[in-house]
Amino acid sequence: MNREPRFYTDSEGRTCITMAESDRIEDQLCDFCSARSHPFKAYKCKDFTTKYNGHPVTNSLGDWLACADCAELIDADQREGLFQRASKLADQRSGALDEVLRMTAIRAIHGQFFENKL
Ligand SMILES: [Zn+2]
């Protein structure tokens, strides 16, 4: 099963991330930087919710997939390098989130990933 992370805003204005499931290999993206460079490495991760001002804003369900470049950074525990890589590539994606919120969200989600990685 292939998955693709997507940010969206729910009906109450909360920013959410979901891993859209797809069986099409061309839909599969790295969960960290959205690269399409296969193969991916899977990281087992507990489900988690990130909060902002005490309110849940993002939900992560299931495992995360990483491209080779991101996997190298994760395995070396180079979190800042991973954040910089994801931030740079996030700039190239269209998004409803403003830059500060997007950067804050990426940092929070990555932090929670490392806390919940199995
Ligand atoms: Zn990646």
Boltz pocket constraint, residues with backbone or C-beta under 6 A from the ligand:
constraints:
  - pocket:
      binder: B
      contacts: [[A, 30], [A, 31], [A, 32], [A, 33], [A, 34], [A, 35], [A, 66], [A, 67], [A, 68], [A, 69], [A, 70], [A, 71]]
      max_distance: 6.0
